[in-house]
């Protein structure tokens, strides 16, 4: 066997692998013997088919399989041992000559290999990068307190409807005929729930203003929700396609009016939000919220910091030269169903991401960053905590977070993303100690505007 590699321009590589008969013949013979044991050929008992017949039937196919497997192993072994930073997969070269698998002459294979450009990505204390500390003001804390109050609120029964309070009505619906009488055989719905403030048409919405228990309102569901047959069908308990047959007026007799009342800021709310006994007064409650928001903002600040590291490094490293023609072939090979147009439209963005990936690889190596099981568990747990927080659950017991994170890690489709996240977390923490931070205080509003501008 002979393997050679040449890359005159350092980014377009050509690997040539020549296999002699003795390189693969022993494995071919072994495989054919296994085929003979399993072969079921008419006229011969299992395992007793003449080897000559086995070779005629299976010899060429077996040889191709053995050679291809050996090629893959030797190619990647050579790349690994010679520290060739290969981009994507090797592709059969245009210089490949026709092969004769039926004969016994040497087989020579040629592969085009995209090689990463050579460059150096380093950071030190001489590199100055902005770091934004998002300030937590009373307005943000007030908004969070209000959210907790709303989520912990309850409904009270009231006597009159108030649209400003977003009251909820319960009542009985009856379909009317063209003369305004209850329609014989028409639709009737008991305990139908309405929130008039969500109606799309004002003149229908206003029919309910000031309504009291027992009042009967004549209105038109189809006119109230002109663009949503789904809402009308749900209200009338009919199929969506049947809505067109019930576009007349209905009466609605109010049997119950409920008003949502947000929770008071008291010990009950403290306990419900942060666990029993963990917060003793409003001052501690607001401080706890402030700390929680600050921790959330730290992740946002770190995210922006890494974006700025990327921008700084891309400028510092400069334009990287890639084997674009070869990489387009690789991209097309990986997206055969999408075609050349897809490659052309997405190639520039793909190359930009590839450049950052290579830069980040060097930064990760320079900081000796390795992702351990504990790192994966930590980021999975934070992801779980964030998901629960979206539903206002800020006091989830640790054992639940641990179990949720463990379930996330069982799914292969989650692991790659969590590994990337763990690398980013560790790299960000390390680089904050390497570069000179230009710390700036910023409001959340200005921070969000800055991200949108980017």
GIWO-V365770 format. One record per residue. RES is the residue in one small letter. PSI is psi in whole degrees, -180 to 180 (NA if undefined). Layout:
res:RES psi:PSI
res:RES psi:PSI
//
This chain:
res:x psi:140
res:x psi:130
res:x psi:130
res:x psi:152
res:x psi:131
res:x psi:140
res:x psi:78
res:x psi:-35
res:x psi:7
res:x psi:-5
res:x psi:-21
res:x psi:110
res:x psi:148
res:x psi:118
res:x psi:131
res:x psi:126
res:x psi:122
res:x psi:124
res:x psi:127
res:x psi:163
res:x psi:-41
res:x psi:-16
res:x psi:-35
res:x psi:-12
res:x psi:-41
res:x psi:-42
res:x psi:-35
res:x psi:-46
res:x psi:-44
res:x psi:-44
res:x psi:-40
res:x psi:-36
res:x psi:-39
res:x psi:-37
res:x psi:-40
res:x psi:-40
res:x psi:-33
res:x psi:-12
res:x psi:140
res:x psi:86
res:x psi:126
res:x psi:134
res:x psi:-8
res:x psi:142
res:x psi:153
res:x psi:129
res:x psi:-4
res:x psi:8
res:x psi:134
res:x psi:138
res:x psi:-34
res:x psi:-41
res:x psi:-40
res:x psi:-43
res:x psi:-39
res:x psi:-38
res:x psi:-40
res:x psi:-9
res:x psi:-50
res:x psi:-44
res:x psi:-41
res:x psi:-43
res:x psi:-44
res:x psi:-46
res:x psi:-46
res:x psi:-46
res:x psi:-44
res:x psi:-41
res:x psi:-43
res:x psi:-39
res:x psi:-49
res:x psi:-46
res:x psi:-46
res:x psi:-36
res:x psi:-52
res:x psi:-31
res:x psi:-43
res:x psi:-44
res:x psi:-43
res:x psi:-49
res:x psi:-30
res:x psi:9
res:x psi:46
res:x psi:122
res:x psi:89
res:x psi:137
res:x psi:121
res:x psi:-156
res:x psi:151
res:x psi:146
res:x psi:146
res:x psi:133
res:x psi:152
res:x psi:-18
res:x psi:-1
res:x psi:129
res:x psi:160
res:x psi:144
res:x psi:146
res:x psi:100
res:x psi:-11
res:x psi:-26
res:x psi:-172
res:x psi:7
res:x psi:161
res:x psi:148
res:x psi:122
res:x psi:125
res:x psi:141
res:x psi:132
res:x psi:136
res:x psi:132
res:x psi:125
res:x psi:127
res:x psi:137
res:x psi:142
res:x psi:152
res:x psi:129
res:x psi:172
res:x psi:127
res:x psi:109
res:x psi:148
res:x psi:148
res:x psi:-175
res:x psi:-12
res:x psi:-16
res:x psi:124
res:x psi:123
res:x psi:138
res:x psi:144
res:x psi:122
res:x psi:121
res:x psi:112
res:x psi:124
res:x psi:141
res:x psi:107
res:x psi:176
res:x psi:-33
res:x psi:-44
res:x psi:-41
res:x psi:-42
res:x psi:-42
res:x psi:-39
res:x psi:-40
res:x psi:-45
res:x psi:-42
res:x psi:-44
res:x psi:-38
res:x psi:-43
res:x psi:-43
res:x psi:-26
res:x psi:8
res:x psi:-177
res:x psi:167
res:x psi:136
res:x psi:147
res:x psi:133
res:x psi:169
res:x psi:-28
res:x psi:149
res:x psi:135
res:x psi:112
res:x psi:-32
res:x psi:-27
res:x psi:0
res:x psi:48
res:x psi:154
res:x psi:132
res:x psi:148
res:x psi:137
res:x psi:-176
res:x psi:127
res:x psi:137
res:x psi:131
res:x psi:141
res:x psi:154
res:x psi:-174
res:x psi:-23
res:x psi:1
res:x psi:12
res:x psi:159
res:x psi:126
res:x psi:128
res:x psi:125
res:x psi:8
res:x psi:-179
res:x psi:134
res:x psi:136
res:x psi:120
res:x psi:145
res:x psi:41
res:x psi:134
res:x psi:132
res:x psi:144
res:x psi:89
res:x psi:-28
res:x psi:-18
res:x psi:3
res:x psi:149
res:x psi:-18
res:x psi:125
res:x psi:-41
res:x psi:-28
res:x psi:-40
res:x psi:-42
res:x psi:-19
res:x psi:-23
res:x psi:-5
res:x psi:128
res:x psi:9
res:x psi:149
res:x psi:168
res:x psi:134
res:x psi:-17
res:x psi:149
res:x psi:120
res:x psi:129
res:x psi:123
res:x psi:178
res:x psi:106
res:x psi:-39
res:x psi:-37
res:x psi:-30
res:x psi:-33
res:x psi:69
res:x psi:-22
res:x psi:12
res:x psi:86
res:x psi:-26
res:x psi:-46
res:x psi:-42
res:x psi:-45
res:x psi:-37
res:x psi:-42
res:x psi:-44
res:x psi:-3
res:x psi:45
res:x psi:171
res:x psi:149
res:x psi:-41
res:x psi:-13
res:x psi:-5
res:x psi:-38
res:x psi:-20
res:x psi:2
res:x psi:60
res:x psi:9
res:x psi:-169
res:x psi:159
res:x psi:154
res:x psi:152
res:x psi:109
res:x psi:119
res:x psi:122
res:x psi:-15
res:x psi:139
res:x psi:124
res:x psi:136
res:x psi:129
res:x psi:128
res:x psi:121
res:x psi:154
res:x psi:150
res:x psi:154
res:x psi:93
res:x psi:-173
res:x psi:-36
res:x psi:-42
res:x psi:-40
res:x psi:-48
res:x psi:-40
res:x psi:-34
res:x psi:-47
res:x psi:10
res:x psi:149
res:x psi:127
res:x psi:-2
res:x psi:-21
res:x psi:132
res:x psi:-19
res:x psi:176
res:x psi:-35
res:x psi:-46
res:x psi:-37
res:x psi:-48
res:x psi:-36
res:x psi:-38
res:x psi:-42
res:x psi:-42
res:x psi:-45
res:x psi:-40
res:x psi:-45
res:x psi:-41
res:x psi:-41
res:x psi:-39
res:x psi:-40
res:x psi:-29
res:x psi:-40
res:x psi:-40
res:x psi:-41
res:x psi:-41
res:x psi:-39
res:x psi:-46
res:x psi:-38
res:x psi:-45
res:x psi:-34
res:x psi:-42
res:x psi:-33
res:x psi:-45
res:x psi:-49
res:x psi:-43
res:x psi:-44
res:x psi:-39
res:x psi:-38
res:x psi:-41
res:x psi:-42
res:x psi:-35
res:x psi:-178
res:x psi:129
res:x psi:139
res:x psi:125
res:x psi:154
res:x psi:79
res:x psi:-44
res:x psi:-43
res:x psi:-40
res:x psi:-32
res:x psi:-38
res:x psi:-42
res:x psi:-45
res:x psi:-41
res:x psi:-39
res:x psi:-32
res:x psi:-9
res:x psi:49
res:x psi:-33
res:x psi:-15
res:x psi:-22
res:x psi:178
res:x psi:-33
res:x psi:-42
res:x psi:-43
res:x psi:-48
res:x psi:-40
res:x psi:-28
res:x psi:-3
res:x psi:-45
res:x psi:-46
res:x psi:-38
res:x psi:-43
res:x psi:-38
res:x psi:-44
res:x psi:-37
res:x psi:-41
res:x psi:-46
res:x psi:-38
res:x psi:-44
res:x psi:-39
res:x psi:-46
res:x psi:-36
res:x psi:-43
res:x psi:-40
res:x psi:-41
res:x psi:-44
res:x psi:-40
res:x psi:-32
res:x psi:4
res:x psi:45
res:x psi:129
res:x psi:139
res:x psi:118
res:x psi:172
res:x psi:-39
res:x psi:-34
res:x psi:-42
res:x psi:-42
res:x psi:-38
res:x psi:-46
res:x psi:-34
res:x psi:-39
res:x psi:-40
res:x psi:-37
res:x psi:-41
res:x psi:-43
res:x psi:-41
res:x psi:-39
res:x psi:-43
res:x psi:-37
res:x psi:-30
res:x psi:-25
res:x psi:17
res:x psi:14
res:x psi:90
res:x psi:0
res:x psi:42
res:x psi:128
res:x psi:147
res:x psi:-37
res:x psi:-33
res:x psi:-41
res:x psi:-42
res:x psi:-45
res:x psi:-41
res:x psi:-44
res:x psi:-41
res:x psi:-39
res:x psi:-38
res:x psi:-41
res:x psi:-15
res:x psi:-20
res:x psi:119
res:x psi:-36
res:x psi:-17
res:x psi:-27
res:x psi:-45
res:x psi:-44
res:x psi:-39
res:x psi:-36
res:x psi:-47
res:x psi:-42
res:x psi:-41
res:x psi:-40
res:x psi:-46
res:x psi:-42
res:x psi:-47
res:x psi:-38
res:x psi:-44
res:x psi:-48
res:x psi:-41
res:x psi:-45
res:x psi:-27
res:x psi:-24
res:x psi:-11
res:x psi:-49
res:x psi:171
res:x psi:117
res:x psi:129
res:x psi:86
res:x psi:136
res:x psi:136
res:x psi:141
res:x psi:147
res:x psi:159
res:x psi:-42
res:x psi:-47
res:x psi:-35
res:x psi:-45
res:x psi:-39
res:x psi:-41
res:x psi:-41
res:x psi:-39
res:x psi:-38
res:x psi:-35
res:x psi:NA
//
